[in-house]
């Protein structure tokens, strides 16, 4: 009678050790086949972020490759901006918007418009020809407000 009891106690001890460590399943490793995701995660640069009141917004710039700016000077790159937006919630609404191309984009500032809406400013263009673009984002859309 003592032997089965020892085996059961040993089994329960091993099971509780697995539960304590959180490893009750086998870990899996997969290589992503999503080339866009691979490019964004490896080359995307966070240029703007706000987590003020109700929304988290992150702006990443991702280069479009050598020569994409189509300038005579050579192999200059243009960039697209990815705007990731999320509500704060247990199951938040989330979206990602892409806009571009921009030459030499630079984040300038955030402006709160409404409780669930932000406006941001991007400077872009050549050194002697900078353009200011304002964009407005909420959980459902990204809109161009003005470009000058």
C-alpha positions in Angstrom: 0.0 0.0 0.0 2.9 2.4 0.7 4.4 1.9 -2.8 1.4 3.2 -4.8 1.0 6.1 -2.4 4.6 7.1 -2.9 4.1 6.9 -6.7 1.0 9.0 -6.6 2.7 11.6 -4.3 5.7 11.8 -6.7 3.4 12.2 -9.7 1.4 15.0 -8.0 4.7 16.7 -7.0 6.0 16.7 -10.5 2.6 17.9 -11.9 2.6 20.8 -9.4 6.2 21.7 -10.3 5.1 22.0 -14.0 2.1 24.1 -13.0 4.2 26.4 -10.8 6.7 27.0 -13.7 3.8 27.6 -16.1 5.1 25.0 -18.6 2.3 22.5 -18.9 2.7 22.6 -22.7 5.5 22.2 -25.2 7.0 25.4 -26.6 6.8 25.8 -30.4 9.0 27.9 -32.6 7.7 29.0 -36.0 9.4 31.1 -38.7 7.1 33.9 -40.0 6.2 33.7 -43.7 4.7 37.2 -43.6 7.4 39.2 -45.4 5.7 42.6 -44.6 5.7 41.8 -40.9 9.3 40.6 -41.0 10.4 43.9 -42.7 8.4 46.1 -40.3 9.7 44.4 -37.2 13.3 44.5 -38.4 13.4 47.9 -40.0 10.6 49.9 -38.4 11.7 52.9 -36.3 9.4 54.3 -33.6 9.2 58.1 -34.3 6.2 59.1 -32.2 4.2 57.7 -29.3 1.4 59.0 -27.0 -0.5 57.1 -24.4 -2.6 59.9 -23.1 -6.2 59.5 -22.1 -8.0 56.5 -23.7 -5.8 55.9 -26.7 -2.3 54.5 -27.3 -0.9 55.7 -30.7 2.5 54.7 -32.1 4.0 56.0 -35.3 6.7 53.9 -37.1 8.6 54.8 -40.2 9.5 52.0 -42.5 11.9 52.6 -45.5 10.7 51.7 -49.0 14.2 50.7 -50.2 17.2 52.2 -51.9 16.3 54.7 -54.6 12.6 54.8 -53.6 12.7 58.7 -53.2 13.4 58.9 -57.0 15.9 61.8 -56.6 18.7 62.5 -59.0 21.2 62.6 -56.1 21.3 58.8 -55.9 20.0 56.1 -53.7 17.9 58.2 -51.3 15.0 56.4 -49.6 11.4 57.3 -49.1 9.4 56.1 -46.0 5.9 55.0 -45.3 4.5 55.7 -41.9 2.6 53.0 -40.0 0.2 54.4 -37.4 -0.8 51.8 -34.8 -3.7 52.7 -32.5 -5.2 50.9 -29.6 -7.9 51.5 -27.0 -7.2 50.7 -23.3 -9.4 47.7 -22.5 -9.2 44.0 -21.7 -10.2 43.4 -25.3 -9.2 46.7 -27.0 -10.1 47.7 -30.5 -6.9 48.0 -32.5 -5.9 49.2 -36.0 -2.9 50.0 -38.1 -2.9 52.6 -40.9 -0.2 53.1 -43.5 0.5 56.4 -45.3 3.3 57.5 -47.6 5.6 57.9 -49.2 7.4 60.6 -47.3 10.9 61.8 -47.9 12.9 62.3 -44.7 9.9 62.3 -42.3 10.2 63.7 -38.8 7.6 63.7 -36.1 6.9 67.1 -34.7 4.0 67.1 -32.1 0.8 65.6 -30.8 -2.5 67.6 -30.3 -5.5 66.2 -28.5 -8.7 66.9 -30.4 -11.3 64.9 -28.5 -11.3 62.1 -25.9 -10.7 59.4 -28.6 -8.9 61.4 -31.3 -5.4 62.8 -31.8 -3.8 65.0 -34.3 -0.1 64.9 -35.1 2.3 66.8 -37.3 5.0 65.4 -39.6 7.7 67.4 -41.3 9.1 65.9 -44.5 10.9 66.7 -47.8 14.3 68.0 -48.7 16.4 70.3 -46.6 15.4 73.4 -48.5 11.8 72.3 -49.2 10.3 71.0 -45.9 6.6 70.3 -45.9 4.4 70.2 -42.8 1.6 67.6 -42.8 -1.1 67.3 -40.2 -3.0 64.0 -39.7 -5.9 63.1 -37.5 -6.3 59.6 -36.1 -9.0 57.8 -34.1 -9.6 54.1 -33.7 -11.4 53.8 -37.0 -9.6 56.1 -39.4 -6.5 58.2 -40.3 -7.2 61.4 -42.2 -5.1 64.0 -43.9 -6.0 67.4 -42.4 -3.6 69.7 -44.2 -0.3 69.7 -46.0 1.7 72.9 -46.6 
